[in-house]
Amino acid sequence: MAANNNIKNNNKHPDGTTLLPWARGKPMAWDVTVPDTCAESHICSTATKPGAAAQKTAQNKIDKYSKLASTHIFYPFAIETVGAWHEMAIELTQEIGRRFTTITEDTRETTFLFQRLSMAVQRGNAVSFHNTMVTE
């Protein structure tokens, strides 16, 4: 309970937290962001370095939730619209996949999870693109 109060008292609202400890006796908190790789604010860096937008937005999340480090393990979960993943998003997805595999004994769990998340980003891209069309 103290961990959840820490989030509320800091006025921070990550996308989610685990109820049980994730590692080292601490619950995990995560916050998802999907930066637009081609946005004007990212294009200079993404044109020269793949994953630059994911790196920048993940670091912004880490800075935003820095006070949670004493009570939570925090994961920024950044995937760019063109598909580049931040290394912490990869790490977390792999760990969740390993935990699924432990339960189901299906070694394909991690692959399935990456596929589901990648498809979710692509669906979001399709919706965004469709909404830019002028319909009469």
DSSP file (Angstrom, degrees, kcal/mol; ACC not computed):
  #  RESIDUE AA STRUCTURE BP1 BP2  ACC     N-H-->O    O-->H-N    N-H-->O    O-->H-N    TCO  KAPPA ALPHA  PHI   PSI    X-CA   Y-CA   Z-CA
    1    1 A M     >        0   0    0      0, 0.0     4,-2.1     0, 0.0     5,-0.2   0.000 360.0 360.0 360.0 -35.4    0.0    0.0    0.0
    2    2 A A  H  >  +     0   0    0      1,-0.2     4,-1.9     2,-0.2     5,-0.1   0.875 360.0  55.1 -62.0 -35.6    2.8    2.4    0.7
    3    3 A A  H  > S+     0   0    0      1,-0.2     4,-1.5     2,-0.2    -1,-0.2   0.922 108.0  47.1 -64.3 -44.0    4.1    2.1   -2.8
    4    4 A N  H  > S+     0   0    0      1,-0.2     4,-2.0     2,-0.2    -1,-0.2   0.863 110.0  53.7 -66.7 -34.8    0.7    3.0   -4.3
    5    5 A N  H  X S+     0   0    0     -4,-2.1     4,-3.2     1,-0.2     5,-0.2   0.873 103.3  57.9 -65.2 -35.8    0.5    6.0   -1.9
    6    6 A N  H  X S+     0   0    0     -4,-1.9     4,-1.7     2,-0.2     6,-0.2   0.905 106.6  48.3 -60.5 -41.5    3.9    7.2   -3.2
    7    7 A I  H  <>S+     0   0    0     -4,-1.5     5,-1.9     2,-0.2     4,-0.3   0.942 114.9  44.7 -63.5 -47.0    2.5    7.3   -6.7
    8    8 A K  H ><5S+     0   0    0     -4,-2.0     3,-1.2     1,-0.2    -2,-0.2   0.902 112.1  51.5 -65.5 -41.4   -0.5    9.2   -5.6
    9    9 A N  H 3<5S+     0   0    0     -4,-3.2    -1,-0.2     1,-0.3    -2,-0.2   0.812 108.9  51.0 -67.1 -30.1    1.4   11.6   -3.4
   10   10 A N  T 3<5S-     0   0    0     -4,-1.7    -1,-0.3    -5,-0.2    -2,-0.2   0.455 108.4-126.1 -85.5   0.3    3.8   12.5   -6.2
   11   11 A N  T < 5 +     0   0    0     -3,-1.2     2,-0.4    -4,-0.3    -3,-0.2   0.794  63.9 140.3  60.2  28.6    0.9   13.2   -8.5
   12   12 A K      < -     0   0    0     -5,-1.9    -1,-0.2    -6,-0.2    -2,-0.1  -0.840  34.9-169.5-104.3 141.0    2.4   10.7  -11.0
   13   13 A H        -     0   0    0     -2,-0.4    -5,-0.0    -3,-0.1    52,-0.0  -0.668   6.0-174.1-132.8  78.4    0.2    8.4  -12.9
   14   14 A P        -     0   0    0      0, 0.0    17,-0.2     0, 0.0     3,-0.1  -0.233  42.2-104.1 -64.6 165.5    2.1    5.8  -14.8
   15   15 A D  S    S-     0   0    0     15,-0.9     2,-0.3     1,-0.2    16,-0.2   0.779  91.2 -18.6 -64.4 -26.3    0.0    3.5  -17.1
   16   16 A G  E     -A   30   0A   0     14,-1.5    14,-2.3     2,-0.0     2,-0.3  -0.987  50.7-153.8-171.0 164.3    0.1    0.7  -14.6
   17   17 A T  E     -A   29   0A   0     -2,-0.3    12,-0.2    12,-0.2     2,-0.2  -0.982  27.7-115.2-142.1 151.9    1.7   -1.0  -11.6
   18   18 A T        -     0   0    0     10,-2.5     4,-0.1    -2,-0.3    -2,-0.0  -0.592  12.4-145.8 -82.7 151.2    1.9   -4.5  -10.4
   19   19 A L  S    S+     0   0    0     -2,-0.2    -1,-0.1     2,-0.1     3,-0.1   0.812  85.1  51.9 -82.9 -32.9    0.2   -5.5   -7.2
   20   20 A L  S    S-     0   0    0      1,-0.1     8,-0.5     6,-0.1    -2,-0.1  -0.657 106.5 -82.4-100.6 158.4    2.9   -8.0   -6.3
   21   21 A P        -     0   0    0      0, 0.0     3,-0.1     0, 0.0    -1,-0.1  -0.335  35.1-166.2 -58.5 138.7    6.6   -7.4   -6.2
   22   22 A W        -     0   0    0      4,-3.6     2,-0.3     1,-0.4    50,-0.0   0.865  66.4 -20.5 -92.1 -47.7    8.2   -7.7   -9.6
   23   23 A A  B >  S+C   26   0B   0      3,-1.5     3,-2.5     1,-0.0    -1,-0.4  -0.977 125.3  18.0-160.1 153.9   11.9   -7.9   -8.6
   24   24 A R  T 3  S-     0   0    0     -2,-0.3    -2,-0.0     1,-0.3    -1,-0.0   0.775 126.8 -64.3  51.8  29.8   14.1   -7.1   -5.6
   25   25 A G  T 3  S+     0   0    0      1,-0.2    -1,-0.3    -4,-0.0     0, 0.0   0.558 111.7 114.1  75.9   7.8   11.0   -6.9   -3.5
   26   26 A K  B <   -C   23   0B   0     -3,-2.5    -4,-3.6    -6,-0.0    -3,-1.5  -0.855  65.2-122.6-113.0 145.8    9.5   -3.9   -5.4
   27   27 A P        -     0   0    0      0, 0.0    46,-2.5     0, 0.0     2,-0.4  -0.389  32.1-117.2 -73.3 164.3    6.4   -3.7   -7.6
   28   28 A M  E     - b   0  73A   0     -8,-0.5   -10,-2.5    44,-0.2     2,-0.4  -0.833  23.8-167.6-105.0 143.5    6.9   -2.6  -11.2
   29   29 A A  E     -Ab  17  74A   0     44,-2.7    46,-2.3    -2,-0.4     2,-0.3  -0.960  10.1-175.1-122.3 146.6    5.4    0.6  -12.7
   30   30 A W  E     -Ab  16  75A   0    -14,-2.3   -14,-1.5    -2,-0.4   -15,-0.9  -0.972  15.0-164.2-140.7 156.0    5.4    1.2  -16.4
   31   31 A D  E     - b   0  76A   0     44,-1.6    46,-2.9    -2,-0.3     2,-0.3  -0.973  16.3-145.8-142.5 126.0    4.4    4.0  -18.8
   32   32 A V  E     + b   0  77A   0     -2,-0.4     2,-0.3    44,-0.2    46,-0.2  -0.711  19.1 173.7 -97.1 139.4    3.9    3.5  -22.5
   33   33 A T  E     - b   0  78A   0     44,-2.6    46,-1.7    -2,-0.3    -2,-0.0  -0.995  17.1-165.9-142.9 140.6    4.7    6.0  -25.2
   34   34 A V        -     0   0    0     -2,-0.3    46,-0.2    44,-0.2     2,-0.1  -0.785  18.7-162.8-126.4  86.3    4.6    5.7  -29.0
   35   35 A P        -     0   0    0      0, 0.0    46,-2.0     0, 0.0     2,-0.8  -0.404  25.4-113.0 -71.6 146.1    6.5    8.6  -30.5
   36   36 A D    >   -     0   0    0     44,-0.2     3,-1.8     1,-0.2     6,-0.2  -0.700  20.6-153.5 -79.7 113.0    6.0    9.5  -34.1
   37   37 A T  T 3  S+     0   0    0     -2,-0.8     9,-0.2     1,-0.3    -1,-0.2   0.820  94.1  45.4 -55.8 -34.3    9.3    8.8  -35.8
   38   38 A C  T 3  S+     0   0    0      4,-0.1    -1,-0.3     8,-0.1     5,-0.1   0.295  82.4 127.2 -97.6   8.6    8.5   11.4  -38.6
   39   39 A A  S X> S-     0   0    0     -3,-1.8     4,-2.4     1,-0.1     3,-1.8  -0.339  71.9-117.1 -65.0 148.4    7.3   14.1  -36.3
   40   40 A E  T 34 S+     0   0    0      1,-0.3     4,-0.5     2,-0.2    -1,-0.1   0.843 115.1  57.5 -55.0 -35.4    9.0   17.5  -36.8
   41   41 A S  T 34 S+     0   0    0      1,-0.2    -1,-0.3     2,-0.1     4,-0.1   0.672 119.8  28.0 -72.0 -15.8   10.3   17.3  -33.2
   42   42 A H  T X> S+     0   0    0     -3,-1.8     4,-2.9    -6,-0.2     3,-0.7   0.617  92.9  91.3-115.5 -19.0   12.1   14.0  -33.9
   43   43 A I  H 3X S+     0   0    0     -4,-2.4     4,-1.9     1,-0.3     5,-0.1   0.809  83.9  55.0 -59.7 -36.3   12.9   13.9  -37.6
   44   44 A C  H 34 S+     0   0    0     -4,-0.5     4,-0.5     1,-0.2    -1,-0.3   0.920 117.7  35.8 -62.3 -42.3   16.4   15.4  -37.3
   45   45 A S  H X> S+     0   0    0     -3,-0.7     4,-2.0     1,-0.2     3,-0.7   0.877 117.1  50.8 -80.4 -37.3   17.5   12.8  -34.8
   46   46 A T  H 3< S+     0   0    0     -4,-2.9    -2,-0.2     1,-0.2    -1,-0.2   0.770 102.1  62.7 -73.0 -23.1   15.6    9.8  -36.3
   47   47 A A  T 3< S+     0   0    0     -4,-1.9    -1,-0.2    -5,-0.3    -2,-0.2   0.770 117.5  28.2 -69.5 -24.8   17.0   10.5  -39.8
   48   48 A T  T <4 S+     0   0    0     -3,-0.7    -2,-0.2    -4,-0.5    -1,-0.2   0.642 127.1  37.5-110.1 -19.7   20.5    9.9  -38.5
   49   49 A K  S >< S-     0   0    0     -4,-2.0     3,-1.7    -5,-0.1    -1,-0.3  -0.916  77.4-131.4-139.8 111.2   20.0    7.4  -35.6
   50   50 A P  T 3  S+     0   0    0      0, 0.0    -3,-0.1     0, 0.0    -4,-0.1  -0.331  94.4  18.4 -58.5 136.2   17.4    4.6  -35.6
   51   51 A G  T 3> S+     0   0    0     -5,-0.1     4,-2.5     3,-0.0     5,-0.2   0.532  81.8 130.5  82.6   6.3   15.4    4.6  -32.4
   52   52 A A  H <> S+     0   0    0     -3,-1.7     4,-2.5     1,-0.2     5,-0.2   0.875  72.5  49.5 -62.7 -38.2   16.3    8.2  -31.4
   53   53 A A  H  > S+     0   0    0     -4,-0.2     4,-2.6     2,-0.2     5,-0.3   0.904 111.4  49.1 -68.1 -40.2   12.7    9.2  -30.8
   54   54 A A  H  > S+     0   0    0      2,-0.2     4,-2.3     1,-0.2    -2,-0.2   0.915 112.3  49.1 -63.5 -42.1   12.1    6.1  -28.6
   55   55 A Q  H  X S+     0   0    0     -4,-2.5     4,-2.3     2,-0.2    -2,-0.2   0.929 112.9  46.9 -62.3 -45.8   15.3    6.9  -26.7
   56   56 A K  H  X S+     0   0    0     -4,-2.5     4,-2.0     1,-0.2    -2,-0.2   0.933 115.4  43.7 -64.4 -47.1   14.3   10.5  -26.1
   57   57 A T  H  X S+     0   0    0     -4,-2.6     4,-1.8     2,-0.2    -1,-0.2   0.860 112.5  53.1 -71.1 -33.1   10.8    9.8  -25.0
   58   58 A A  H  X S+     0   0    0     -4,-2.3     4,-2.5    -5,-0.3    -1,-0.2   0.921 109.0  49.6 -64.4 -42.7   11.9    6.9  -22.8
   59   59 A Q  H  X S+     0   0    0     -4,-2.3     4,-2.6     1,-0.2    -2,-0.2   0.889 107.6  54.4 -63.5 -37.9   14.4    9.2  -21.1
   60   60 A N  H  X S+     0   0    0     -4,-2.0     4,-2.3     2,-0.2    -1,-0.2   0.898 109.9  47.6 -60.5 -39.9   11.6   11.8  -20.6
   61   61 A K  H  X S+     0   0    0     -4,-1.8     4,-2.3     2,-0.2    -2,-0.2   0.910 110.1  51.8 -67.5 -42.5    9.6    9.1  -18.8
   62   62 A I  H  < S+     0   0    0     -4,-2.5    -2,-0.2     1,-0.2    -1,-0.2   0.925 112.7  45.9 -60.1 -44.2   12.5    8.0  -16.7
   63   63 A D  H >< S+     0   0    0     -4,-2.6     3,-1.2     1,-0.2     4,-0.2   0.917 111.4  52.5 -63.8 -43.7   13.0   11.7  -15.6
   64   64 A K  H 3< S+     0   0    0     -4,-2.3     3,-0.3     1,-0.3    -2,-0.2   0.881 118.8  34.7 -60.2 -40.4    9.3   12.2  -15.0
   65   65 A Y  T >< S+     0   0    0     -4,-2.3     3,-1.9     1,-0.2     4,-0.3   0.101  79.4 120.2-104.2  21.9    9.1    9.1  -12.7
   66   66 A S  G X   +     0   0    0     -3,-1.2     3,-1.3     1,-0.3     4,-0.2   0.803  69.2  61.3 -59.0 -31.3   12.5    9.3  -11.1
   67   67 A K  G >  S+     0   0    0     -3,-0.3     3,-0.7     1,-0.3    -1,-0.3   0.662  92.1  67.1 -72.1 -14.3   11.1    9.7   -7.6
   68   68 A L  G X> S+     0   0    0     -3,-1.9     4,-3.0     1,-0.2     3,-1.7   0.632  74.6  90.2 -77.8 -12.1    9.4    6.3   -7.9
   69   69 A A  G <4 S+     0   0    0     -3,-1.3    -1,-0.2    -4,-0.3    -2,-0.1   0.776  80.2  58.5 -58.1 -27.8   12.8    4.5   -7.9
   70   70 A S  G <4 S+     0   0    0     -3,-0.7    -1,-0.3    -4,-0.2    -2,-0.1   0.764 123.5  20.4 -74.0 -22.8   12.8    4.2   -4.2
   71   71 A T  T <4 S+     0   0    0     -3,-1.7     2,-0.3    -4,-0.2    -2,-0.2   0.593 124.0  38.0-120.3 -16.1    9.6    2.2   -4.2
   72   72 A H     <  -     0   0    0     -4,-3.0     2,-0.6   -46,-0.2   -44,-0.2  -0.919  66.9-123.8-136.1 157.3    9.2    0.8   -7.7
   73   73 A I  E     -b   28   0A   0    -46,-2.5   -44,-2.7    -2,-0.3     2,-0.4  -0.935  41.9-152.5 -93.9 122.5   11.1   -0.7  -10.6
   74   74 A F  E     -b   29   0A   0     -2,-0.6   -44,-0.2   -46,-0.2   -57,-0.0  -0.838  16.7-172.9-107.9 135.5   10.1    1.6  -13.5
   75   75 A Y  E     -b   30   0A   0    -46,-2.3   -44,-1.6    -2,-0.4     2,-0.4  -0.972  13.1-153.2-123.4 116.6   10.0    0.7  -17.1
   76   76 A P  E     -b   31   0A   0      0, 0.0     2,-0.7     0, 0.0   -44,-0.2  -0.739  14.6-154.6 -77.6 137.4    9.4    3.3  -19.8
   77   77 A F  E     +b   32   0A   0    -46,-2.9   -44,-2.6    -2,-0.4     2,-0.5  -0.840  22.4 169.7-119.8  93.1    7.9    1.4  -22.7
   78   78 A A  E     +b   33   0A   0     -2,-0.7     8,-2.7   -46,-0.2     2,-0.4  -0.914  10.3 168.3-114.5 125.5    8.7    3.3  -25.9
   79   79 A I  B     -D   85   0C   0    -46,-1.7     6,-0.2    -2,-0.5     5,-0.1  -0.994  30.1-131.3-130.8 124.7    8.0    2.0  -29.5
   80   80 A E    >   -     0   0    0      4,-3.4     3,-1.8    -2,-0.4   -44,-0.2  -0.334  24.8-111.2 -72.2 158.0    8.3    4.3  -32.4
   81   81 A T  T 3  S+     0   0    0    -46,-2.0   -45,-0.1     1,-0.3    -1,-0.1   0.770 119.2  51.9 -62.2 -26.2    5.6    4.5  -35.0
   82   82 A V  T 3  S-     0   0    0      2,-0.1    -1,-0.3    43,-0.0   -46,-0.1   0.422 128.3 -95.5 -92.5   3.1    7.9    2.9  -37.6
   83   83 A G  S <  S+     0   0    0     -3,-1.8     2,-0.3     1,-0.3    -2,-0.1   0.380  72.6 142.8 110.8  -5.1    8.7    0.1  -35.3
   84   84 A A        -     0   0    0     -5,-0.1    -4,-3.4     1,-0.0     2,-0.4  -0.533  36.8-150.2 -71.5 132.8   12.0    0.9  -33.4
   85   85 A W  B     -D   79   0C   0     -2,-0.3    -6,-0.2    -6,-0.2     2,-0.2  -0.826  12.7-121.8-105.5 141.2   11.8   -0.3  -29.8
   86   86 A H    >>  -     0   0    0     -8,-2.7     4,-1.9    -2,-0.4     3,-0.8  -0.544  31.1-116.3 -72.3 146.8   13.6    1.2  -26.8
   87   87 A E  H 3> S+     0   0    0      1,-0.3     4,-2.4     2,-0.2     5,-0.1   0.808 114.3  54.6 -59.8 -31.0   15.9   -1.3  -25.2
   88   88 A M  H 3> S+     0   0    0      2,-0.2     4,-2.4     1,-0.2    -1,-0.3   0.826 106.0  52.4 -73.4 -29.3   13.9   -1.3  -21.9
   89   89 A A  H <> S+     0   0    0     -3,-0.8     4,-2.3   -11,-0.2    -2,-0.2   0.894 111.3  47.5 -68.5 -39.4   10.7   -2.1  -23.8
   90   90 A I  H  X S+     0   0    0     -4,-1.9     4,-2.6     2,-0.2    -2,-0.2   0.944 112.1  49.8 -63.3 -47.8   12.5   -5.0  -25.4
   91   91 A E  H  X S+     0   0    0     -4,-2.4     4,-2.2     1,-0.2    -2,-0.2   0.918 112.8  45.9 -58.4 -46.5   13.9   -6.1  -22.0
   92   92 A L  H  X S+     0   0    0     -4,-2.4     4,-2.7     2,-0.2     5,-0.2   0.912 112.3  50.4 -66.0 -42.1   10.5   -6.0  -20.3
   93   93 A T  H  X S+     0   0    0     -4,-2.3     4,-2.5     1,-0.2    -2,-0.2   0.904 110.7  50.0 -63.3 -41.0    8.8   -7.8  -23.2
   94   94 A Q  H  X S+     0   0    0     -4,-2.6     4,-2.4     2,-0.2    -1,-0.2   0.906 111.3  48.8 -63.5 -41.1   11.4  -10.6  -23.1
   95   95 A E  H  X S+     0   0    0     -4,-2.2     4,-2.3     2,-0.2    -2,-0.2   0.919 111.9  47.7 -66.6 -43.2   10.9  -10.9  -19.3
   96   96 A I  H  X S+     0   0    0     -4,-2.7     4,-2.5     1,-0.2    -2,-0.2   0.922 111.8  51.7 -62.2 -42.4    7.2  -11.1  -19.5
   97   97 A G  H  X S+     0   0    0     -4,-2.5     4,-2.5    -5,-0.2    -2,-0.2   0.902 108.7  50.5 -59.4 -42.4    7.6  -13.7  -22.3
   98   98 A R  H  X S+     0   0    0     -4,-2.4     4,-2.1     2,-0.2    -1,-0.2   0.904 110.2  49.8 -61.9 -41.3    9.9  -15.8  -20.2
   99   99 A R  H  X S+     0   0    0     -4,-2.3     4,-1.3     2,-0.2    -2,-0.2   0.891 110.8  49.4 -67.5 -38.1    7.4  -15.7  -17.3
  100  100 A F  H  X S+     0   0    0     -4,-2.5     4,-3.1     1,-0.2     5,-0.4   0.927 109.7  52.1 -61.6 -44.3    4.6  -16.8  -19.7
  101  101 A T  H  X S+     0   0    0     -4,-2.5     4,-2.8     1,-0.2    -2,-0.2   0.875 103.6  57.5 -61.5 -38.2    6.8  -19.6  -21.0
  102  102 A T  H  < S+     0   0    0     -4,-2.1    -1,-0.2     1,-0.2    -2,-0.2   0.877 115.2  37.4 -59.1 -37.6    7.4  -20.8  -17.4
  103  103 A I  H  < S+     0   0    0     -4,-1.3    -2,-0.2    -3,-0.4    -1,-0.2   0.923 129.5  29.1 -80.5 -47.2    3.6  -21.1  -16.9
  104  104 A T  H  < S-     0   0    0     -4,-3.1    -3,-0.2     2,-0.2    -2,-0.2   0.683  88.9-138.9 -90.4 -18.7    2.6  -22.4  -20.4
  105  105 A E     <  +     0   0    0     -4,-2.8     2,-0.7    -5,-0.4    -4,-0.1   0.663  59.9 133.7  63.0  18.1    5.9  -24.2  -21.3
  106  106 A D    >   -     0   0    0     -6,-0.3     3,-1.7     1,-0.1    -1,-0.2  -0.885  46.5-159.1 -98.5 111.8    5.4  -22.8  -24.8
  107  107 A T  T 3  S+     0   0    0     -2,-0.7     3,-0.3     1,-0.3     4,-0.3   0.553  85.4  69.0 -70.2  -6.0    8.8  -21.4  -25.9
  108  108 A R  T 3>  +     0   0    0      1,-0.2     4,-2.6     2,-0.1    -1,-0.3   0.463  68.2  99.7 -89.5  -0.9    7.0  -19.2  -28.5
  109  109 A E  H <> S+     0   0    0     -3,-1.7     4,-2.4     1,-0.2    -1,-0.2   0.880  81.1  49.3 -54.9 -44.7    5.4  -17.0  -25.9
  110  110 A T  H  > S+     0   0    0     -3,-0.3     4,-2.4     2,-0.2    -1,-0.2   0.917 112.0  48.7 -63.5 -43.1    8.0  -14.2  -26.3
  111  111 A T  H  > S+     0   0    0     -4,-0.3     4,-2.4     1,-0.2    -2,-0.2   0.924 111.3  50.0 -61.6 -45.0    7.7  -14.2  -30.1
  112  112 A F  H  X S+     0   0    0     -4,-2.6     4,-2.6     1,-0.2    -2,-0.2   0.904 110.1  50.8 -60.4 -41.6    3.9  -14.1  -29.8
  113  113 A L  H  X S+     0   0    0     -4,-2.4     4,-2.4    -5,-0.2     5,-0.2   0.924 110.0  48.7 -64.5 -45.2    4.0  -11.2  -27.4
  114  114 A F  H  X S+     0   0    0     -4,-2.4     4,-2.5     1,-0.2    -1,-0.2   0.913 112.5  50.0 -59.8 -41.7    6.4   -9.2  -29.7
  115  115 A Q  H  X S+     0   0    0     -4,-2.4     4,-2.4     2,-0.2    -2,-0.2   0.927 110.4  49.1 -63.1 -45.0    4.1   -9.9  -32.6
  116  116 A R  H  X S+     0   0    0     -4,-2.6     4,-1.9     1,-0.2    -2,-0.2   0.920 113.8  45.6 -61.7 -44.0    0.9   -8.7  -30.7
  117  117 A L  H  X S+     0   0    0     -4,-2.4     4,-1.8     2,-0.2    -1,-0.2   0.898 112.3  50.5 -67.9 -39.8    2.6   -5.5  -29.5
  118  118 A S  H  X S+     0   0    0     -4,-2.5     4,-2.1    -5,-0.2    -1,-0.2   0.895 110.3  50.3 -64.1 -39.7    4.0   -4.7  -33.0
  119  119 A M  H  X S+     0   0    0     -4,-2.4     4,-2.6     2,-0.2    -1,-0.2   0.867 106.0  56.1 -66.5 -35.9    0.5   -5.3  -34.5
  120  120 A A  H  X S+     0   0    0     -4,-1.9     4,-2.1     2,-0.2    -1,-0.2   0.910 108.3  47.8 -62.4 -40.8   -1.0   -3.0  -32.0
  121  121 A V  H  X S+     0   0    0     -4,-1.8     4,-2.3     2,-0.2    -2,-0.2   0.925 112.2  49.4 -64.1 -44.0    1.4   -0.2  -33.1
  122  122 A Q  H  X S+     0   0    0     -4,-2.1     4,-2.4     2,-0.2    -2,-0.2   0.876 109.0  51.9 -65.2 -37.3    0.6   -0.9  -36.7
  123  123 A R  H  X S+     0   0    0     -4,-2.6     4,-2.4     2,-0.2    -1,-0.2   0.915 109.7  50.3 -63.1 -41.8   -3.2   -0.8  -36.0
  124  124 A G  H  X S+     0   0    0     -4,-2.1     4,-2.5     1,-0.2    -2,-0.2   0.902 109.8  50.7 -62.0 -40.5   -2.7    2.6  -34.3
  125  125 A N  H  X S+     0   0    0     -4,-2.3     4,-2.8     2,-0.2     5,-0.2   0.918 109.5  50.7 -61.4 -43.5   -0.8    3.8  -37.3
  126  126 A A  H  X S+     0   0    0     -4,-2.4     4,-2.7     2,-0.2    -2,-0.2   0.904 110.9  48.2 -63.0 -41.9   -3.6    2.7  -39.7
  127  127 A V  H  X S+     0   0    0     -4,-2.4     4,-2.2     2,-0.2    -1,-0.2   0.932 113.1  48.0 -64.1 -45.1   -6.2    4.5  -37.6
  128  128 A S  H  < S+     0   0    0     -4,-2.5     4,-0.5     1,-0.2    -2,-0.2   0.921 114.2  46.2 -61.1 -44.2   -4.1    7.7  -37.5
  129  129 A F  H >< S+     0   0    0     -4,-2.8     3,-1.3     1,-0.2     4,-0.4   0.922 111.9  51.0 -64.6 -44.5   -3.5    7.5  -41.3
  130  130 A H  H >< S+     0   0    0     -4,-2.7     3,-1.4     1,-0.3    -1,-0.2   0.880 104.8  57.7 -61.7 -38.0   -7.1    6.8  -42.0
  131  131 A N  T 3< S+     0   0    0     -4,-2.2    -1,-0.3     1,-0.3    -2,-0.2   0.612  98.1  61.3 -70.8 -11.5   -8.2    9.8  -39.9
  132  132 A T  T <  S+     0   0    0     -3,-1.3    -1,-0.3    -4,-0.5     2,-0.2   0.586  83.8 101.6 -87.3 -10.5   -6.1   12.1  -42.0
  133  133 A M  S <  S-     0   0    0     -3,-1.4     2,-0.6    -4,-0.4    -3,-0.0  -0.499  73.7-129.1 -76.6 140.2   -8.1   11.3  -45.1
  134  134 A V        -     0   0    0     -2,-0.2     2,-0.4     2,-0.0    -2,-0.1  -0.796  27.9-169.2 -88.8 123.5  -10.8   13.7  -46.3
  135  135 A T              0   0    0     -2,-0.6     0, 0.0     1,-0.1     0, 0.0  -0.916 360.0 360.0-115.5 141.7  -14.1   12.0  -46.8
  136  136 A E              0   0    0     -2,-0.4    -1,-0.1     0, 0.0    -2,-0.0   0.381 360.0 360.0-121.7 360.0  -17.1   13.5  -48.5
